[in-house]
Every structure is written in C-alpha cells, then in structure tokens.
C-alpha cells in the first residue's frame, strides 16, 4: 500500500497520541469503510410526528410546518 508522506505523517502522529499502532488504525479505518453501507442501510429514519385530534385531516403547507416543528 502506498500512503503519501503527509498522510502517513498524520497517521503516525494520531497513532502515537492514541497509543495504538499504525496497523491498528489502518485496519480499523478500512473495516469502518467496508461496514459503512450495512450500517447506513439498517438505520431507521423517524420523521417528525405532528399530533392531530383527527388524523389525516391536517392540511399543511411549508409555512404551517415551520410553525409546528422546531428546526435547528
């Protein structure tokens, strides 16, 4: 594997700071990259829920949504 000098230097410093080997960090990073798709595929997205006394009767436009939901 050919790692550019600047990247290798950063990797080496990070390994020293964490008390790990370069090999450990490399394997950890590659494993995370390869498992990333399965993790994302399993993640459930929960949309905001707007309470209503009569479900299905709410007529929302963008302005009303911004009034009902706190956006960051």
PQR file of N, CA, C, O and H, with PARSE charges and radii, in Angstrom:
ATOM      1  N   UNK A   1       0.854  -1.162   0.000 -0.4000 1.5000
ATOM      2  CA  UNK A   1       0.000   0.000   0.000 -0.0000 2.0000
ATOM      3  C   UNK A   1       0.902   1.227   0.000  0.5500 1.7000
ATOM      4  O   UNK A   1       1.858   1.308   0.771 -0.5500 1.4000
ATOM      5  N   UNK A   2       0.591   2.169  -0.864 -0.4000 1.5000
ATOM      6  CA  UNK A   2       1.383   3.386  -0.970 -0.0000 2.0000
ATOM      7  C   UNK A   2       0.603   4.543  -0.340  0.5500 1.7000
ATOM      8  O   UNK A   2      -0.406   4.992  -0.883 -0.5500 1.4000
ATOM      9  H   UNK A   2      -0.185   2.103  -1.491  0.4000 1.0000
ATOM     10  N   UNK A   3       1.084   5.021   0.814 -0.4000 1.5000
ATOM     11  CA  UNK A   3       0.432   6.120   1.512 -0.0000 2.0000
ATOM     12  C   UNK A   3       1.298   7.361   1.334  0.5500 1.7000
ATOM     13  O   UNK A   3       2.485   7.325   1.657 -0.5500 1.4000
ATOM     14  H   UNK A   3       1.903   4.656   1.256  0.4000 1.0000
ATOM     15  N   UNK A   4       0.734   8.459   0.828 -0.4000 1.5000
ATOM     16  CA  UNK A   4       1.509   9.683   0.661 -0.0000 2.0000
ATOM     17  C   UNK A   4       2.155  10.120   1.979  0.5500 1.7000
ATOM     18  O   UNK A   4       1.587   9.932   3.055 -0.5500 1.4000
ATOM     19  H   UNK A   4      -0.230   8.487   0.565  0.4000 1.0000
ATOM     20  N   UNK A   5       3.347  10.704   1.875 -0.4000 1.5000
ATOM     21  CA  UNK A   5       4.136  11.072   3.059 -0.0000 2.0000
ATOM     22  C   UNK A   5       3.359  11.925   4.062  0.5500 1.7000
ATOM     23  O   UNK A   5       3.391  11.654   5.262 -0.5500 1.4000
ATOM     24  H   UNK A   5       3.808  10.856   1.001  0.4000 1.0000
ATOM     25  N   UNK A   6       2.664  12.949   3.577 -0.4000 1.5000
ATOM     26  CA  UNK A   6       1.946  13.842   4.508 -0.0000 2.0000
ATOM     27  C   UNK A   6       0.844  13.086   5.254  0.5500 1.7000
ATOM     28  O   UNK A   6       0.645  13.290   6.452 -0.5500 1.4000
ATOM     29  H   UNK A   6       2.638  13.169   2.602  0.4000 1.0000
ATOM     30  N   UNK A   7       0.138  12.219   4.545 -0.4000 1.5000
ATOM     31  CA  UNK A   7      -0.920  11.438   5.168 -0.0000 2.0000
ATOM     32  C   UNK A   7      -0.339  10.432   6.165  0.5500 1.7000
ATOM     33  O   UNK A   7      -0.895  10.233   7.245 -0.5500 1.4000
ATOM     34  H   UNK A   7       0.299  12.053   3.572  0.4000 1.0000
ATOM     35  N   UNK A   8       0.769   9.805   5.805 -0.4000 1.5000
ATOM     36  CA  UNK A   8       1.421   8.845   6.694 -0.0000 2.0000
ATOM     37  C   UNK A   8       1.896   9.535   7.972  0.5500 1.7000
ATOM     38  O   UNK A   8       1.798   8.975   9.064 -0.5500 1.4000
ATOM     39  H   UNK A   8       1.221   9.967   4.927  0.4000 1.0000
ATOM     40  N   UNK A   9       2.407  10.748   7.824 -0.4000 1.5000
ATOM     41  CA  UNK A   9       2.872  11.509   8.987 -0.0000 2.0000
ATOM     42  C   UNK A   9       1.711  11.796   9.944  0.5500 1.7000
ATOM     43  O   UNK A   9       1.855  11.663  11.159 -0.5500 1.4000
ATOM     44  H   UNK A   9       2.486  11.202   6.936  0.4000 1.0000
ATOM     45  N   UNK A  10       0.567  12.190   9.391 -0.4000 1.5000
ATOM     46  CA  UNK A  10      -0.613  12.446  10.229 -0.0000 2.0000
ATOM     47  C   UNK A  10      -1.086  11.163  10.902  0.5500 1.7000
ATOM     48  O   UNK A  10      -1.466  11.169  12.073 -0.5500 1.4000
ATOM     49  H   UNK A  10       0.450  12.298   8.403  0.4000 1.0000
ATOM     50  N   UNK A  11      -1.060  10.068  10.155 -0.4000 1.5000
ATOM     51  CA  UNK A  11      -1.470   8.771  10.691 -0.0000 2.0000
ATOM     52  C   UNK A  11      -0.554   8.353  11.836  0.5500 1.7000
ATOM     53  O   UNK A  11      -1.020   7.866  12.866 -0.5500 1.4000
ATOM     54  H   UNK A  11      -0.751  10.063   9.203  0.4000 1.0000
ATOM     55  N   UNK A  12       0.737   8.545  11.653 -0.4000 1.5000
ATOM     56  CA  UNK A  12       1.721   8.174  12.666 -0.0000 2.0000
ATOM     57  C   UNK A  12       1.520   8.987  13.950  0.5500 1.7000
ATOM     58  O   UNK A  12       1.581   8.441  15.052 -0.5500 1.4000
ATOM     59  H   UNK A  12       1.115   8.941  10.817  0.4000 1.0000
ATOM     60  N   UNK A  13       1.279  10.301  13.801 -0.4000 1.5000
ATOM     61  CA  UNK A  13       1.050  11.161  14.976 -0.0000 2.0000
ATOM     62  C   UNK A  13      -0.229  10.755  15.711  0.5500 1.7000
ATOM     63  O   UNK A  13      -0.261  10.727  16.941 -0.5500 1.4000
ATOM     64  H   UNK A  13       1.229  10.745  12.907  0.4000 1.0000
ATOM     65  N   UNK A  14      -1.278  10.442  14.952 -0.4000 1.5000
ATOM     66  CA  UNK A  14      -2.533  10.034  15.576 -0.0000 2.0000
ATOM     67  C   UNK A  14      -2.352   8.721  16.332  0.5500 1.7000
ATOM     68  O   UNK A  14      -2.862   8.565  17.441 -0.5500 1.4000
ATOM     69  H   UNK A  14      -1.252  10.464  13.952  0.4000 1.0000
ATOM     70  N   UNK A  15      -1.638   7.794  15.742 -0.4000 1.5000
ATOM     71  CA  UNK A  15      -1.374   6.511  16.398 -0.0000 2.0000
ATOM     72  C   UNK A  15      -0.605   6.723  17.701  0.5500 1.7000
ATOM     73  O   UNK A  15      -0.910   6.087  18.710 -0.5500 1.4000
ATOM     74  H   UNK A  15      -1.223   7.921  14.841  0.4000 1.0000
ATOM     75  N   UNK A  16       0.382   7.606  17.686 -0.4000 1.5000
ATOM     76  CA  UNK A  16       1.158   7.888  18.896 -0.0000 2.0000
ATOM     77  C   UNK A  16       0.284   8.514  19.976  0.5500 1.7000
ATOM     78  O   UNK A  16       0.368   8.142  21.146 -0.5500 1.4000
ATOM     79  H   UNK A  16       0.630   8.122  16.866  0.4000 1.0000
ATOM     80  N   UNK A  17      -0.557   9.471  19.574 -0.4000 1.5000
ATOM     81  CA  UNK A  17      -1.443  10.137  20.549 -0.0000 2.0000
ATOM     82  C   UNK A  17      -2.391   9.147  21.207  0.5500 1.7000
ATOM     83  O   UNK A  17      -2.684   9.254  22.397 -0.5500 1.4000
ATOM     84  H   UNK A  17      -0.624   9.773  18.623  0.4000 1.0000
ATOM     85  N   UNK A  18      -2.872   8.177  20.422 -0.4000 1.5000
ATOM     86  CA  UNK A  18      -3.858   7.223  20.934 -0.0000 2.0000
ATOM     87  C   UNK A  18      -3.231   5.966  21.514  0.5500 1.7000
ATOM     88  O   UNK A  18      -3.940   5.094  22.017 -0.5500 1.4000
ATOM     89  H   UNK A  18      -2.634   8.090  19.454  0.4000 1.0000
ATOM     90  N   UNK A  19      -1.904   5.865  21.447 -0.4000 1.5000
ATOM     91  CA  UNK A  19      -1.233   4.682  21.974 -0.0000 2.0000
ATOM     92  C   UNK A  19      -1.560   3.431  21.181  0.5500 1.7000
ATOM     93  O   UNK A  19      -1.661   2.342  21.746 -0.5500 1.4000
ATOM     94  H   UNK A  19      -1.329   6.574  21.038  0.4000 1.0000
ATOM     95  N   UNK A  20      -1.725   3.580  19.884 -0.4000 1.5000
ATOM     96  CA  UNK A  20      -2.058   2.453  19.010 -0.0000 2.0000
ATOM     97  C   UNK A  20      -0.995   2.345  17.927  0.5500 1.7000
ATOM     98  O   UNK A  20      -0.142   3.222  17.788 -0.5500 1.4000
ATOM     99  H   UNK A  20      -1.644   4.465  19.425  0.4000 1.0000
ATOM    100  N   UNK A  21      -1.054   1.274  17.170 -0.4000 1.5000
ATOM    101  CA  UNK A  21      -0.115   1.122  16.066 -0.0000 2.0000
ATOM    102  C   UNK A  21      -0.753   1.662  14.788  0.5500 1.7000
ATOM    103  O   UNK A  21      -1.970   1.819  14.694 -0.5500 1.4000
ATOM    104  H   UNK A  21      -1.747   0.562  17.283  0.4000 1.0000
ATOM    105  N   UNK A  22       0.101   1.939  13.817 -0.4000 1.5000
ATOM    106  CA  UNK A  22      -0.390   2.396  12.517 -0.0000 2.0000
ATOM    107  C   UNK A  22      -1.248   1.308  11.888  0.5500 1.7000
ATOM    108  O   UNK A  22      -2.273   1.598  11.271 -0.5500 1.4000
ATOM    109  H   UNK A  22       1.090   1.812  13.894  0.4000 1.0000
ATOM    110  N   UNK A  23      -0.835   0.077  12.040 -0.4000 1.5000
ATOM    111  CA  UNK A  23      -1.604  -1.049  11.508 -0.0000 2.0000
ATOM    112  C   UNK A  23      -3.005  -1.098  12.127  0.5500 1.7000
ATOM    113  O   UNK A  23      -3.991  -1.279  11.411 -0.5500 1.4000
ATOM    114  H   UNK A  23      -0.002  -0.159  12.541  0.4000 1.0000
ATOM    115  N   UNK A  24      -3.098  -0.939  13.447 -0.4000 1.5000
ATOM    116  CA  UNK A  24      -4.402  -0.944  14.118 -0.0000 2.0000
ATOM    117  C   UNK A  24      -5.327   0.123  13.535  0.5500 1.7000
ATOM    118  O   UNK A  24      -6.481  -0.157  13.213 -0.5500 1.4000
ATOM    119  H   UNK A  24      -2.297  -0.792  14.028  0.4000 1.0000
ATOM    120  N   UNK A  25      -4.812   1.349  13.403 -0.4000 1.5000
ATOM    121  CA  UNK A  25      -5.628   2.442  12.877 -0.0000 2.0000
ATOM    122  C   UNK A  25      -6.041   2.186  11.431  0.5500 1.7000
ATOM    123  O   UNK A  25      -7.169   2.485  11.039 -0.5500 1.4000
ATOM    124  H   UNK A  25      -3.874   1.577  13.665  0.4000 1.0000
ATOM    125  N   UNK A  26      -5.128   1.636  10.648 -0.4000 1.5000
ATOM    126  CA  UNK A  26      -5.431   1.355   9.243 -0.0000 2.0000
ATOM    127  C   UNK A  26      -6.519   0.297   9.120  0.5500 1.7000
ATOM    128  O   UNK A  26      -7.477   0.476   8.367 -0.5500 1.4000
ATOM    129  H   UNK A  26      -4.212   1.393  10.967  0.4000 1.0000
ATOM    130  N   UNK A  27      -6.381  -0.794   9.846 -0.4000 1.5000
ATOM    131  CA  UNK A  27      -7.379  -1.866   9.800 -0.0000 2.0000
ATOM    132  C   UNK A  27      -8.717  -1.357  10.325  0.5500 1.7000
ATOM    133  O   UNK A  27      -9.761  -1.657   9.745 -0.5500 1.4000
ATOM    134  H   UNK A  27      -5.603  -0.939  10.457  0.4000 1.0000
ATOM    135  N   UNK A  28      -8.702  -0.592  11.413 -0.4000 1.5000
ATOM    136  CA  UNK A  28      -9.924  -0.018  11.982 -0.0000 2.0000
ATOM    137  C   UNK A  28     -10.631   0.861  10.954  0.5500 1.7000
ATOM    138  O   UNK A  28     -11.849   0.778  10.795 -0.5500 1.4000
ATOM    139  H   UNK A  28      -7.854  -0.348  11.885  0.4000 1.0000
ATOM    140  N   UNK A  29      -9.872   1.698  10.259 -0.4000 1.5000
ATOM    141  CA  UNK A  29     -10.451   2.604   9.265 -0.0000 2.0000
ATOM    142  C   UNK A  29     -11.012   1.849   8.068  0.5500 1.7000
ATOM    143  O   UNK A  29     -12.098   2.171   7.587 -0.5500 1.4000
ATOM    144  H   UNK A  29      -8.882   1.765  10.388  0.4000 1.0000
ATOM    145  N   UNK A  30     -10.295   0.863   7.591 -0.4000 1.5000
ATOM    146  CA  UNK A  30     -10.761   0.084   6.444 -0.0000 2.0000
ATOM    147  C   UNK A  30     -12.013  -0.704   6.821  0.5500 1.7000
ATOM    148  O   UNK A  30     -12.965  -0.773   6.043 -0.5500 1.4000
ATOM    149  H   UNK A  30      -9.412   0.601   7.982  0.4000 1.0000
ATOM    150  N   UNK A  31     -12.012  -1.292   8.003 -0.4000 1.5000
ATOM    151  CA  UNK A  31     -13.185  -2.055   8.453 -0.0000 2.0000
ATOM    152  C   UNK A  31     -14.402  -1.130   8.526  0.5500 1.7000
ATOM    153  O   UNK A  31     -15.491  -1.503   8.092 -0.5500 1.4000
ATOM    154  H   UNK A  31     -11.239  -1.236   8.635  0.4000 1.0000
ATOM    155  N   UNK A  32     -14.220   0.062   9.068 -0.4000 1.5000
ATOM    156  CA  UNK A  32     -15.321   1.023   9.161 -0.0000 2.0000
ATOM    157  C   UNK A  32     -15.842   1.418   7.795  0.5500 1.7000
ATOM    158  O   UNK A  32     -17.049   1.559   7.601 -0.5500 1.4000
ATOM    159  H   UNK A  32     -13.335   0.365   9.421  0.4000 1.0000
ATOM    160  N   UNK A  33     -14.938   1.598   6.853 -0.4000 1.5000
ATOM    161  CA  UNK A  33     -15.326   1.946   5.490 -0.0000 2.0000
ATOM    162  C   UNK A  33     -16.128   0.826   4.840  0.5500 1.7000
ATOM    163  O   UNK A  33     -17.130   1.087   4.175 -0.5500 1.4000
ATOM    164  H   UNK A  33     -13.957   1.484   7.011  0.4000 1.0000
ATOM    165  N   UNK A  34     -15.698  -0.410   5.024 -0.4000 1.5000
ATOM    166  CA  UNK A  34     -16.383  -1.544   4.409 -0.0000 2.0000
ATOM    167  C   UNK A  34     -17.724  -1.843   5.070  0.5500 1.7000
ATOM    168  O   UNK A  34     -18.643  -2.324   4.406 -0.5500 1.4000
ATOM    169  H   UNK A  34     -14.884  -0.622   5.564  0.4000 1.0000
ATOM    170  N   UNK A  35     -17.849  -1.571   6.344 -0.4000 1.5000
ATOM    171  CA  UNK A  35     -19.097  -1.848   7.060 -0.0000 2.0000
ATOM    172  C   UNK A  35     -20.065  -0.671   7.006  0.5500 1.7000
ATOM    173  O   UNK A  35     -21.204  -0.789   7.458 -0.5500 1.4000
ATOM    174  H   UNK A  35     -17.103  -1.180   6.883  0.4000 1.0000
ATOM    175  N   UNK A  36     -19.636   0.437   6.471 -0.4000 1.5000
ATOM    176  CA  UNK A  36     -20.440   1.656   6.452 -0.0000 2.0000
ATOM    177  C   UNK A  36     -21.772   1.460   5.733  0.5500 1.7000
ATOM    178  O   UNK A  36     -22.796   1.940   6.218 -0.5500 1.4000
ATOM    179  H   UNK A  36     -18.711   0.533   6.104  0.4000 1.0000
ATOM    180  N   UNK A  37     -21.790   0.780   4.608 -0.4000 1.5000
ATOM    181  CA  UNK A  37     -23.024   0.595   3.850 -0.0000 2.0000
ATOM    182  C   UNK A  37     -24.058  -0.194   4.632  0.5500 1.7000
ATOM    183  O   UNK A  37     -25.238   0.158   4.626 -0.5500 1.4000
ATOM    184  H   UNK A  37     -20.957   0.390   4.214  0.4000 1.0000
ATOM    185  N   UNK A  38     -23.637  -1.252   5.301 -0.4000 1.5000
ATOM    186  CA  UNK A  38     -24.599  -2.055   6.062 -0.0000 2.0000
ATOM    187  C   UNK A  38     -25.148  -1.259   7.228  0.5500 1.7000
ATOM    188  O   UNK A  38     -26.333  -1.365   7.544 -0.5500 1.4000
ATOM    189  H   UNK A  38     -22.679  -1.539   5.306  0.4000 1.0000
ATOM    190  N   UNK A  39     -24.317  -0.473   7.866 -0.4000 1.5000
ATOM    191  CA  UNK A  39     -24.783   0.321   8.995 -0.0000 2.0000
ATOM    192  C   UNK A  39     -25.809   1.345   8.528  0.5500 1.7000
ATOM    193  O   UNK A  39     -26.848   1.520   9.164 -0.5500 1.4000
ATOM    194  H   UNK A  39     -23.355  -0.387   7.609  0.4000 1.0000
ATOM    195  N   UNK A  40     -25.525   2.008   7.441 -0.4000 1.5000
ATOM    196  CA  UNK A  40     -26.467   3.015   6.946 -0.0000 2.0000
ATOM    197  C   UNK A  40     -27.775   2.386   6.487  0.5500 1.7000
ATOM    198  O   UNK A  40     -28.845   2.963   6.680 -0.5500 1.4000
ATOM    199  H   UNK A  40     -24.681   1.866   6.925  0.4000 1.0000
ATOM    200  N   UNK A  41     -27.694   1.227   5.890 -0.4000 1.5000
ATOM    201  CA  UNK A  41     -28.900   0.583   5.384 -0.0000 2.0000
ATOM    202  C   UNK A  41     -29.834   0.179   6.524  0.5500 1.7000
ATOM    203  O   UNK A  41     -31.051   0.149   6.343 -0.5500 1.4000
ATOM    204  H   UNK A  41     -26.824   0.759   5.733  0.4000 1.0000
ATOM    205  N   UNK A  42     -29.284  -0.126   7.674 -0.4000 1.5000
ATOM    206  CA  UNK A  42     -30.100  -0.568   8.809 -0.0000 2.0000
ATOM    207  C   UNK A  42     -30.669   0.590   9.627  0.5500 1.7000
ATOM    208  O   UNK A  42     -31.605   0.402  10.404 -0.5500 1.4000
ATOM    209  H   UNK A  42     -28.295  -0.101   7.821  0.4000 1.0000
ATOM    210  N   UNK A  43     -30.112   1.771   9.457 -0.4000 1.5000
ATOM    211  CA  UNK A  43     -30.545   2.897  10.281 -0.0000 2.0000
ATOM    212  C   UNK A  43     -31.968   3.306   9.926  0.5500 1.7000
ATOM    213  O   UNK A  43     -32.268   3.547   8.757 -0.5500 1.4000
ATOM    214  H   UNK A  43     -29.351   1.924   8.826  0.4000 1.0000
ATOM    215  N   UNK A  44     -32.833   3.385  10.904 -0.4000 1.5000
ATOM    216  CA  UNK A  44     -34.225   3.751  10.681 -0.0000 2.0000
ATOM    217  C   UNK A  44     -34.365   5.268  10.831  0.5500 1.7000
ATOM    218  O   UNK A  44     -33.863   5.855  11.789 -0.5500 1.4000
ATOM    219  H   UNK A  44     -32.589   3.189  11.854  0.4000 1.0000
ATOM    220  N   UNK A  45     -35.029   5.873   9.903 -0.4000 1.5000
ATOM    221  CA  UNK A  45     -35.265   7.315   9.946 -0.0000 2.0000
ATOM    222  C   UNK A  45     -36.655   7.543  10.507  0.5500 1.7000
ATOM    223  O   UNK A  45     -37.629   6.957  10.035 -0.5500 1.4000
ATOM    224  H   UNK A  45     -35.437   5.396   9.124  0.4000 1.0000
ATOM    225  N   UNK A  46     -36.743   8.397  11.516 -0.4000 1.5000
ATOM    226  CA  UNK A  46     -38.023   8.710  12.130 -0.0000 2.0000
ATOM    227  C   UNK A  46     -38.415  10.141  11.767  0.5500 1.7000
ATOM    228  O   UNK A  46     -37.778  11.091  12.222 -0.5500 1.4000
ATOM    229  H   UNK A  46     -35.952   8.873  11.899  0.4000 1.0000
ATOM    230  N   UNK A  47     -39.438  10.300  10.967 -0.4000 1.5000
ATOM    231  CA  UNK A  47     -39.851  11.654  10.604 -0.0000 2.0000
ATOM    232  C   UNK A  47     -40.524  12.342  11.785  0.5500 1.7000
ATOM    233  O   UNK A  47     -40.994  11.674  12.706 -0.5500 1.4000
ATOM    234  H   UNK A  47     -39.956   9.529  10.597  0.4000 1.0000
ATOM    235  N   UNK A  48     -40.574  13.662  11.766 -0.4000 1.5000
ATOM    236  CA  UNK A  48     -41.296  14.363  12.835 -0.0000 2.0000
ATOM    237  C   UNK A  48     -42.773  13.980  12.803  0.5500 1.7000
ATOM    238  O   UNK A  48     -43.353  13.805  11.731 -0.5500 1.4000
ATOM    239  H   UNK A  48     -40.192  14.204  11.018  0.4000 1.0000
ATOM    240  N   UNK A  49     -43.365  13.853  13.962 -0.4000 1.5000
ATOM    241  CA  UNK A  49     -44.777  13.499  14.058 -0.0000 2.0000
ATOM    242  C   UNK A  49     -45.537  14.720  14.547  0.5500 1.7000
ATOM    243  O   UNK A  49     -45.159  15.342  15.539 -0.5500 1.4000
ATOM    244  H   UNK A  49     -42.894  13.996  14.832  0.4000 1.0000
ATOM    245  N   UNK A  50     -46.603  15.056  13.850 -0.4000 1.5000
ATOM    246  CA  UNK A  50     -47.443  16.191  14.243 -0.0000 2.0000
ATOM    247  C   UNK A  50     -48.747  15.610  14.781  0.5500 1.7000
ATOM    248  O   UNK A  50     -49.481  14.927  14.067 -0.5500 1.4000
ATOM    249  H   UNK A  50     -46.911  14.551  13.044  0.4000 1.0000
ATOM    250  N   UNK A  51     -49.019  15.892  16.042 -0.4000 1.5000
ATOM    251  CA  UNK A  51     -50.217  15.368  16.690 -0.0000 2.0000
ATOM    252  C   UNK A  51     -51.465  16.025  16.104  0.5500 1.7000
ATOM    253  O   UNK A  51     -51.451  17.201  15.741 -0.5500 1.4000
ATOM    254  H   UNK A  51     -48.423  16.447  16.623  0.4000 1.0000
ATOM    255  N   UNK A  52     -52.542  15.244  16.019 -0.4000 1.5000
ATOM    256  CA  UNK A  52     -53.809  15.766  15.495 -0.0000 2.0000
ATOM    257  C   UNK A  52     -54.951  15.032  16.177  0.5500 1.7000
ATOM    258  O   UNK A  52     -54.865  13.834  16.447 -0.5500 1.4000
ATOM    259  H   UNK A  52     -52.553  14.289  16.314  0.4000 1.0000
ATOM    260  N   UNK A  53     -56.023  15.768  16.451 -0.4000 1.5000
ATOM    261  CA  UNK A  53     -57.224  15.142  17.016 -0.0000 2.0000
ATOM    262  C   UNK A  53     -57.925  14.283  15.972  0.5500 1.7000
ATOM    263  O   UNK A  53     -58.603  13.311  16.305 -0.5500 1.4000
ATOM    264  H   UNK A  53     -56.093  16.741  16.232  0.4000 1.0000
ATOM    265  N   UNK A  54     -57.753  14.655  14.703 -0.4000 1.5000
ATOM    266  CA  UNK A  54     -58.365  13.911  13.598 -0.0000 2.0000
ATOM    267  C   UNK A  54     -57.264  13.542  12.599  0.5500 1.7000
ATOM    268  O   UNK A  54     -57.029  14.283  11.645 -0.5500 1.4000
ATOM    269  H   UNK A  54     -57.202  15.444  14.433  0.4000 1.0000
ATOM    270  N   UNK A  55     -56.589  12.408  12.804 -0.4000 1.5000
ATOM    271  CA  UNK A  55     -55.507  12.031  11.895 -0.0000 2.0000
ATOM    272  C   UNK A  55     -55.966  11.998  10.443  0.5500 1.7000
ATOM    273  O   UNK A  55     -57.056  11.523  10.122 -0.5500 1.4000
ATOM    274  H   UNK A  55     -56.780  11.805  13.578  0.4000 1.0000
ATOM    275  N   UNK A  56     -55.102  12.517   9.579 -0.4000 1.5000
ATOM    276  CA  UNK A  56     -55.402  12.552   8.160 -0.0000 2.0000
ATOM    277  C   UNK A  56     -56.156  13.786   7.722  0.5500 1.7000
ATOM    278  O   UNK A  56     -56.399  13.978   6.530 -0.5500 1.4000
ATOM    279  H   UNK A  56     -54.216  12.902   9.840  0.4000 1.0000
ATOM    280  N   UNK A  57     -56.532  14.635   8.684 -0.4000 1.5000
ATOM    281  CA  UNK A  57     -57.309  15.811   8.319 -0.0000 2.0000
ATOM    282  C   UNK A  57     -56.461  17.078   8.267  0.5500 1.7000
ATOM    283  O   UNK A  57     -56.964  18.142   7.905 -0.5500 1.4000
ATOM    284  H   UNK A  57     -56.334  14.480   9.652  0.4000 1.0000
ATOM    285  N   UNK A  58     -55.207  16.981   8.616 -0.4000 1.5000
ATOM    286  CA  UNK A  58     -54.331  18.163   8.609 -0.0000 2.0000
ATOM    287  C   UNK A  58     -53.924  18.514   7.186  0.5500 1.7000
ATOM    288  O   UNK A  58     -53.482  17.649   6.431 -0.5500 1.4000
ATOM    289  H   UNK A  58     -54.798  16.117   8.910  0.4000 1.0000
ATOM    290  N   UNK A  59     -54.068  19.746   6.832 -0.4000 1.5000
ATOM    291  CA  UNK A  59     -53.617  20.229   5.530 -0.0000 2.0000
ATOM    292  C   UNK A  59     -52.465  21.187   5.791  0.5500 1.7000
ATOM    293  O   UNK A  59     -52.661  22.287   6.308 -0.5500 1.4000
ATOM    294  H   UNK A  59     -54.427  20.449   7.446  0.4000 1.0000
ATOM    295  N   UNK A  60     -51.265  20.758   5.427 -0.4000 1.5000
ATOM    296  CA  UNK A  60     -50.064  21.514   5.760 -0.0000 2.0000
ATOM    297  C   UNK A  60     -49.414  22.089   4.514  0.5500 1.7000
ATOM    298  O   UNK A  60     -49.355  21.450   3.464 -0.5500 1.4000
ATOM    299  H   UNK A  60     -51.106  19.864   5.007  0.4000 1.0000
ATOM    300  N   UNK A  61     -48.930  23.307   4.660 -0.4000 1.5000
ATOM    301  CA  UNK A  61     -48.044  23.879   3.657 -0.0000 2.0000
ATOM    302  C   UNK A  61     -46.731  24.166   4.374  0.5500 1.7000
ATOM    303  O   UNK A  61     -46.632  23.951   5.582 -0.5500 1.4000
ATOM    304  H   UNK A  61     -48.978  23.827   5.513  0.4000 1.0000
ATOM    305  N   UNK A  62     -45.734  24.641   3.662 -0.4000 1.5000
ATOM    306  CA  UNK A  62     -44.421  24.871   4.272 -0.0000 2.0000
ATOM    307  C   UNK A  62     -44.487  25.829   5.450  0.5500 1.7000
ATOM    308  O   UNK A  62     -43.828  25.595   6.463 -0.5500 1.4000
ATOM    309  H   UNK A  62     -45.815  24.816   2.681  0.4000 1.0000
ATOM    310  N   UNK A  63     -45.249  26.879   5.347 -0.4000 1.5000
ATOM    311  CA  UNK A  63     -45.342  27.861   6.427 -0.0000 2.0000
ATOM    312  C   UNK A  63     -45.896  27.215   7.700  0.5500 1.7000
ATOM    313  O   UNK A  63     -45.388  27.460   8.794 -0.5500 1.4000
ATOM    314  H   UNK A  63     -45.784  27.069   4.524  0.4000 1.0000
ATOM    315  N   UNK A  64     -46.936  26.393   7.558 -0.4000 1.5000
ATOM    316  CA  UNK A  64     -47.544  25.731   8.716 -0.0000 2.0000
ATOM    317  C   UNK A  64     -46.575  24.726   9.336  0.5500 1.7000
ATOM    318  O   UNK A  64     -46.513  24.595  10.558 -0.5500 1.4000
ATOM    319  H   UNK A  64     -47.349  26.194   6.669  0.4000 1.0000
ATOM    320  N   UNK A  65     -45.818  24.014   8.493 -0.4000 1.5000
ATOM    321  CA  UNK A  65     -44.834  23.059   9.003 -0.0000 2.0000
ATOM    322  C   UNK A  65     -43.792  23.779   9.848  0.5500 1.7000
ATOM    323  O   UNK A  65     -43.428  23.300  10.922 -0.5500 1.4000
ATOM    324  H   UNK A  65     -45.869  24.120   7.500  0.4000 1.0000
ATOM    325  N   UNK A  66     -43.307  24.931   9.373 -0.4000 1.5000
ATOM    326  CA  UNK A  66     -42.311  25.686  10.132 -0.0000 2.0000
ATOM    327  C   UNK A  66     -42.878  26.212  11.449  0.5500 1.7000
ATOM    328  O   UNK A  66     -42.126  26.420  12.401 -0.5500 1.4000
ATOM    329  H   UNK A  66     -43.603  25.320   8.501  0.4000 1.0000
ATOM    330  N   UNK A  67     -44.179  26.429  11.519 -0.4000 1.5000
ATOM    331  CA  UNK A  67     -44.784  26.848  12.785 -0.0000 2.0000
ATOM    332  C   UNK A  67     -44.861  25.702  13.782  0.5500 1.7000
ATOM    333  O   UNK A  67     -44.715  25.914  14.986 -0.5500 1.4000
ATOM    334  H   UNK A  67     -44.791  26.260  10.746  0.4000 1.0000
ATOM    335  N   UNK A  68     -45.089  24.490  13.288 -0.4000 1.5000
ATOM    336  CA  UNK A  68     -45.322  23.353  14.167 -0.0000 2.0000
ATOM    337  C   UNK A  68     -44.055  22.614  14.604  0.5500 1.7000
ATOM    338  O   UNK A  68     -44.030  22.014  15.679 -0.5500 1.4000
ATOM    339  H   UNK A  68     -45.207  24.318  12.311  0.4000 1.0000
ATOM    340  N   UNK A  69     -43.010  22.653  13.786 -0.4000 1.5000
ATOM    341  CA  UNK A  69     -41.798  21.886  14.079 -0.0000 2.0000
ATOM    342  C   UNK A  69     -40.632  22.838  14.322  0.5500 1.7000
ATOM    343  O   UNK A  69     -40.410  23.774  13.555 -0.5500 1.4000
ATOM    344  H   UNK A  69     -43.030  23.140  12.913  0.4000 1.0000
ATOM    345  N   UNK A  70     -39.887  22.585  15.405 -0.4000 1.5000
ATOM    346  CA  UNK A  70     -38.689  23.367  15.688 -0.0000 2.0000
ATOM    347  C   UNK A  70     -37.544  22.847  14.832  0.5500 1.7000
ATOM    348  O   UNK A  70     -37.101  21.710  14.995 -0.5500 1.4000
ATOM    349  H   UNK A  70     -40.068  21.824  16.029  0.4000 1.0000
ATOM    350  N   UNK A  71     -37.076  23.676  13.929 -0.4000 1.5000
ATOM    351  CA  UNK A  71     -35.940  23.310  13.105 -0.0000 2.0000
ATOM    352  C   UNK A  71     -34.680  23.934  13.693  0.5500 1.7000
ATOM    353  O   UNK A  71     -34.721  25.040  14.231 -0.5500 1.4000
ATOM    354  H   UNK A  71     -37.436  24.599  13.796  0.4000 1.0000
ATOM    355  N   UNK A  72     -33.559  23.218  13.588 -0.4000 1.5000
ATOM    356  CA  UNK A  72     -32.311  23.781  14.159 -0.0000 2.0000
ATOM    357  C   UNK A  72     -31.836  25.006  13.426  0.5500 1.7000
ATOM    358  O   UNK A  72     -30.811  25.583  13.787 -0.5500 1.4000
ATOM    359  H   UNK A  72     -33.526  22.320  13.150  0.4000 1.0000
TER
END
